[in-house]
Amino acid sequence: MGAVAVLMNHTPPAWGEKKVVGALFMDVRSAFSKASKAHLGRRTEALEIGPDLTRWTGSFMTDRQVKLVLDGEAGEANPMDTGIPRGSPAAPILFVTYLSGIFDEAERAVPGIRRLSFVDDIGWPAGGKGDEAAAFINWATSNGVAFDNGKTEAAIFRKKKPSPQPLRR
């Protein structure tokens, strides 16, 4: 279901309960390059992904090197021990697996919260008192995920009171 549909379906019932409806839109900072191999391994185990695939994932993120090229000149190769390699068809799947714990945590902490996500862009529409963001920010902090404050937006949706009709003469 698209973001607009989720908001449209979620908003009127919350207004009926006299709740504020809001959405927090966030972008994971340096999403692929900061992903932890250890955390991804824990997530694959928590999701009961088979041991062969868990080992393959660890191997995929091990013994890699990075080389910078500036103005056609290649620098020395340096070991890279963190991050999900970009350009592989597996990369978006591994990142969604990596981040999946945030959804579980937020949904446990905030009944009725909905998630909208596309790889490293996340939206959290919710109705309530407005303190829902704490659940997933706490999860993110304890799991090495940082959000880009410059790409974070909050929106509050409220029911507009009907304006009085002008008098007709």
Secondary structure, 3 states (H helix, E strand, C coil): CCHHHHHHHHHHHHHHCCCEEEEEEEEECCCCCCCCHHHHHHHHHHCCCCHHHHHHHHHHCCCEEECCEECCEECCCEEECCCCCCCCCHHHHHHHHHHHHHHHHHHHHCCCCCCEEECCEEEEEEEECCCCHHHHHHHHHHCCCCECHHHCEEEEECCCCCCCCCCCC
